[in-house]
Amino acid sequence: MQFLQVNCLPKIQQANLIKKLRPRSCLELKKNGETQNGFFTVYDNQNNSIPVYCDMTSETHSAWTLVMSWSLRNNELFKKASLTVDTPVNDKTPNWNLYRMTHAQMSSIQSHSTHWRSTCSFNTHAVDYTDYMRGNFRDFNILSYVGTGQCKKVDYINIRSNAATSTTARFWQSVHWMLHVGSSHTGCPFQVLANRGATSSEDNFGFYGAVNPKFRCTASADSTTQYWFGGYE
């Protein structure tokens, strides 16, 4: 029996074969032919394996790698866990209620992604674009952002059915605060919409010092928040 020697192939073929054997993200898995949601193995830039959950179906021609998910019941563990620091939780067992990759894993997935998004209770609602946010890493890198109430660009944002495309919203994140949008604040174009129905100091898509039960991520103690990295074919 003859075995294929990767290093005997032309460099372009070597690269394509390695992508199939060592996919770096759910997006690469989809490009390799995977079409169903589920648990898979991808590899970081040092070829270490990473168990992941992939969403291949909720948005047309896209794939998304889950990098973090937590229930409101577990918010105290995530409230101050900035995306700029390494605070993994159950990083080898992706789940909806208590999960976060290592910062190195997130950075590796991000390097093979073009977009990020946040969803509310994906395990219940999937994606219907209510209480949903999506941005481009080129415009706003959430892994490195540190700022207090800065207007940052997003491709799409919906909070309590108030929605806008290609706009800016007010974001907070420090080494001691999880990334979040303060919808009750003013000063950025989206805030005019987000203020409709907002509670005092309401936090969205993270931190959750003040919550609104009309926002899906904080509707009950079992409501969940997800962050995903991915892109489009």
C-alpha positions as CSV (number, residue, x, y, z in Angstrom):
1,M,0.0,0.0,0.0
2,Q,1.3,3.5,-0.9
3,F,0.8,6.4,1.5
4,L,0.5,10.0,0.4
5,Q,3.5,12.0,1.4
6,V,2.3,15.6,1.9
7,N,5.8,17.1,1.5
8,C,6.1,15.5,-1.9
9,L,3.2,17.6,-3.3
10,P,3.5,21.1,-4.8
11,K,3.3,23.8,-2.1
12,I,-0.3,24.9,-3.2
13,Q,-1.5,21.3,-3.0
14,Q,0.3,20.9,0.4
15,A,-1.5,23.9,1.8
16,N,-4.9,22.8,0.5
17,L,-4.4,19.3,2.0
18,I,-3.3,20.6,5.3
19,K,-6.5,22.8,5.5
20,K,-8.6,19.7,5.0
21,L,-6.6,17.7,7.6
22,R,-6.1,20.5,10.0
23,P,-9.0,22.9,9.7
24,R,-8.5,26.1,11.7
25,S,-12.1,27.1,12.2
26,C,-15.7,26.2,11.5
27,L,-15.5,28.3,8.4
28,E,-12.7,26.1,7.0
29,L,-14.8,23.0,7.9
30,K,-17.7,24.4,5.9
31,K,-15.5,25.2,3.0
32,N,-14.3,21.5,3.2
33,G,-17.9,20.3,2.9
34,E,-19.4,20.2,6.4
35,T,-23.0,21.4,6.4
36,Q,-24.5,20.5,9.7
37,N,-24.3,22.2,13.1
38,G,-22.4,20.2,15.8
39,F,-19.2,19.4,17.6
40,F,-16.0,19.2,15.7
41,T,-12.3,19.4,16.1
42,V,-10.2,22.3,14.7
43,Y,-6.6,23.2,15.2
44,D,-4.8,26.3,16.4
45,N,-1.9,27.9,14.6
46,Q,0.5,25.6,16.5
47,N,-1.5,22.5,15.4
48,N,-3.0,21.9,18.8
49,S,-6.5,20.4,18.7
50,I,-9.5,22.5,19.9
51,P,-12.9,20.9,20.5
52,V,-15.5,23.4,19.1
53,Y,-19.2,23.8,18.5
54,C,-20.0,25.0,14.9
55,D,-23.0,26.8,13.6
56,M,-23.2,26.1,9.8
57,T,-26.8,26.8,9.1
58,S,-28.3,29.9,10.9
59,E,-26.9,32.4,8.4
60,T,-26.7,31.9,4.6
61,H,-23.2,31.2,3.2
62,S,-21.5,31.5,6.6
63,A,-20.1,29.4,9.5
64,W,-19.4,30.4,13.1
65,T,-17.2,29.0,15.8
66,L,-18.6,29.3,19.4
67,V,-15.9,30.9,21.6
68,M,-18.0,31.7,24.7
69,S,-21.5,31.1,26.1
70,W,-22.9,31.6,29.6
71,S,-26.3,31.7,31.3
72,L,-27.4,34.7,33.3
73,R,-27.4,32.4,36.3
74,N,-23.6,32.2,35.9
75,N,-23.0,35.8,35.1
76,E,-20.8,36.5,38.1
77,L,-18.1,34.2,36.6
78,F,-18.2,36.2,33.3
79,K,-19.2,39.7,34.3
80,K,-15.6,40.9,34.8
81,A,-13.9,38.5,32.4
82,S,-12.7,40.8,29.7
83,L,-12.1,39.5,26.2
84,T,-8.6,41.0,26.5
85,V,-7.5,38.5,29.2
86,D,-7.2,34.8,29.5
87,T,-10.0,33.4,31.7
88,P,-11.0,30.0,30.2
89,V,-14.0,28.1,31.6
90,N,-14.7,24.5,30.5
91,D,-12.6,25.2,27.4
92,K,-12.5,21.6,26.4
93,T,-16.2,21.1,26.7
94,P,-18.3,23.6,24.7
95,N,-21.7,24.1,26.2
96,W,-24.4,26.8,26.5
97,N,-24.3,27.5,30.2
98,L,-20.7,27.8,31.3
99,Y,-18.1,27.9,28.5
100,R,-15.2,30.1,27.4
101,M,-12.1,29.4,25.3
102,T,-8.6,30.3,26.3
103,H,-7.5,33.7,24.9
104,A,-4.9,31.9,22.7
105,Q,-7.7,29.7,21.2
106,M,-9.8,32.8,20.6
107,S,-6.9,34.6,19.0
108,S,-6.2,31.6,16.7
109,I,-9.9,31.3,15.6
110,Q,-10.0,35.1,15.1
111,S,-7.0,35.0,12.8
112,H,-9.0,32.7,10.5
113,S,-12.2,34.8,10.8
114,T,-13.5,38.0,9.3
115,H,-16.4,38.7,11.6
116,W,-17.7,38.3,15.2
117,R,-21.2,38.1,16.5
118,S,-23.2,37.9,19.7
119,T,-26.5,36.0,20.1
120,C,-29.0,35.6,22.8
121,S,-30.2,32.1,23.8
122,F,-29.1,30.5,20.5
123,N,-29.9,27.1,22.0
124,T,-33.6,28.3,22.1
125,H,-34.0,30.8,19.3
126,A,-31.1,30.1,16.9
127,V,-30.8,33.3,14.8
128,D,-33.8,35.4,13.9
129,Y,-31.8,38.7,14.2
130,T,-33.7,39.8,17.3
131,D,-31.3,40.7,20.2
132,Y,-28.3,40.0,17.9
133,M,-25.1,41.8,17.0
134,R,-22.5,41.4,14.3
135,G,-19.3,43.2,13.6
136,N,-16.2,43.0,11.4
137,F,-12.8,42.5,13.0
138,R,-11.3,45.0,10.5
139,D,-13.6,47.8,12.0
140,F,-13.7,46.6,15.6
141,N,-11.5,44.0,17.1
142,I,-13.3,43.0,20.3
143,L,-10.3,40.9,21.5
144,S,-8.1,44.0,22.0
145,Y,-10.6,46.8,22.6
146,V,-10.3,48.7,25.8
147,G,-12.6,51.7,26.2
148,T,-15.3,53.4,28.2
149,G,-18.4,54.3,26.2
150,Q,-16.7,54.7,22.9
151,C,-18.7,54.7,19.7
152,K,-17.7,51.6,17.7
153,K,-18.9,50.4,14.3
154,V,-21.0,47.3,13.9
155,D,-22.5,45.8,10.7
156,Y,-25.8,45.1,12.4
157,I,-27.3,45.4,15.9
158,N,-30.7,44.6,17.3
159,I,-31.7,45.2,20.9
160,R,-35.3,44.6,21.9
161,S,-36.3,44.7,18.2
162,N,-34.7,48.1,17.8
163,A,-32.4,47.5,14.9
164,A,-29.9,49.3,12.6
165,T,-27.3,48.4,10.0
166,S,-23.8,49.9,9.5
167,T,-24.0,52.0,12.6
168,T,-22.1,52.8,15.8
169,A,-23.1,51.8,19.4
170,R,-21.5,52.6,22.8
171,F,-19.2,49.9,24.0
172,W,-17.5,49.3,27.3
173,Q,-14.6,47.0,28.0
174,S,-11.6,47.1,30.4
175,V,-9.4,44.4,31.9
176,H,-12.0,44.2,34.6
177,W,-15.2,44.4,32.6
178,M,-16.7,42.1,30.0
179,L,-17.5,43.7,26.6
180,H,-21.0,45.2,26.5
181,V,-23.3,47.8,25.0
182,G,-24.9,50.3,27.3
183,S,-28.3,50.8,25.6
184,S,-29.6,53.5,27.9
185,H,-26.8,55.9,27.1
186,T,-26.7,58.5,24.4
187,G,-24.0,59.9,22.1
188,C,-23.8,57.3,19.2
189,P,-26.3,56.9,16.3
190,F,-27.7,53.6,17.5
191,Q,-28.4,54.9,21.0
192,V,-31.4,56.8,19.9
193,L,-33.1,53.5,18.9
194,A,-31.6,51.5,21.8
195,N,-33.1,53.9,24.3
196,R,-36.6,52.9,23.3
197,G,-37.8,50.6,26.1
198,A,-34.4,50.6,27.9
199,T,-34.1,50.3,31.7
200,S,-31.8,52.5,33.7
201,S,-28.1,51.6,33.0
202,E,-29.2,48.6,31.0
203,D,-26.3,46.3,29.8
204,N,-26.6,44.3,26.6
205,F,-24.5,41.4,25.3
206,G,-22.4,41.1,28.5
207,F,-21.5,42.4,31.9
208,Y,-25.1,42.6,33.0
209,G,-24.8,44.9,36.0
210,A,-28.3,46.1,35.2
211,V,-30.6,43.9,33.2
212,N,-33.9,44.2,31.3
213,P,-36.1,41.1,31.1
214,K,-37.3,42.3,27.7
215,F,-33.8,41.6,26.3
216,R,-33.5,37.9,25.4
217,C,-30.0,37.4,27.0
218,T,-31.4,38.5,30.3
219,A,-35.0,37.4,30.2
220,S,-34.5,34.8,32.9
221,A,-31.7,33.1,34.9
222,D,-31.5,30.4,32.2
223,S,-31.2,32.8,29.3
224,T,-27.8,32.6,27.6
225,T,-25.4,34.8,25.8
226,Q,-23.0,33.6,23.0
227,Y,-20.0,35.1,21.2
228,W,-18.9,33.6,17.9
229,F,-16.1,34.1,15.4
230,G,-16.6,33.3,11.8
231,G,-17.3,34.7,8.3
232,Y,-18.8,34.1,4.9
233,E,-17.9,31.8,2.1
